[in-house]
Amino acid sequence: MKSETLMLQSLFAACLLICVLTLGAMFATPSIASSAAVSHAPVAPMASSAG
């Protein structure tokens, strides 16, 4: 019973660490770089069908 409890606690700690690292990476990434990358993306010309 003790080994199962230890395994579950270590799994919980590993999952918590992964979640914290993922959230930290999302908050640490500057949003200016992602918006600049989007603004330089190629845009297809829109064709109007009026006529």
N, C-alpha and C positions, 0 to 999 in steps of 0.2 A: 504494500500500500504506500510506503514511503517513496519508492522509486517512481510510481505513477504521479504522485503529487509533485515531486521534484521535476519530472518531465513536463507536466502541465504548467508549472510556474515558469520554467525556462522558456517554454513556447510562448506564454503570455508576454514575458519580458522581450523576447525577440520580435514579436508582432508590434508591441508598443514602440520599440526602438525604430522599427521600419516606418511606422506611421509618423513618428516625431521627425525622423530624417526627411521623409517625403514632404511633410508640411513645411519644415524649415527650408527646404530647397525651393518650394513654391513661393514662399514669402521673401526669400533672399534674392530671387531672380528679379532684376530690374524690369519693370513693365515698359520702360522706354525702348529697350532693345527689341522687344517683341513687336511693339507698334511700328517701329522703324522698319523692321523686316517686312511687315505687312504692307506698309506704304510703298515699298520699292518692288512689290510683286507685279509681274506683268498683268495688264488688264486687257481683256478682249474687247474690241470695239463693238458697240451696240448698233445694230442695224435697225432703222425704223422702217416699218412697213406701211407708212402713210402714203397712199397714192395708188 
